[in-house]
């Protein structure tokens, strides 16, 4: 097995390299892709994902800074919701679609693991 294998789709590689630095960000982006109308607190999203609230909060703050997620005040505190341009939605859809191909998904997982090792 070639551990340096990467998908041939350069747009997908660029998306992963630029936006996904952990499995928390991976899960959060996929969650928002499949649930684009959800608004929830960091704690609520953490519960949905089965991830630590502190890690989800950090990822959400980063996504707010990047323009992926919008923060607003709600009755239960700060709520987060997806706020993407059409181009960003297409890139996220490409990433979500890549999950359907086992080899492609494994290649993406390897790239995240290698990134975390550096």
JOWO-V491711 format. One record per backbone hydrogen bond with DSSP energy under -1.0 kcal/mol. CO is the residue of the C=O (numbers start at 0). NH is the residue of the N-H. Records with the same first field share a line. If there is no record, write none. Layout:
CO->NH / NH
This chain:
1->4
7->9
8->12
9->13
10->14
11->15
12->16
13->17
14->18
15->19
21->25
22->26
23->27
24->28
25->29
26->30
27->31
28->32
29->33
30->34
34->37
39->79
40->44
41->45
42->46
43->47
44->48
45->49 / 50
51->55
52->56
53->57
54->58
55->59
56->60
57->61
58->62
59->63
60->64
61->65
62->67 / 68
67->82
69->80
71->78
73->76
76->73
78->71
79->39
80->69
84->88
85->89
86->90
87->91
88->92
89->93
90->94
91->95
92->96
93->97
95->98
96->99
97->100
100->104
101->105
102->106
103->107
104->108
105->109
106->110
107->111
108->112
109->113
110->114
111->115
112->116
113->117
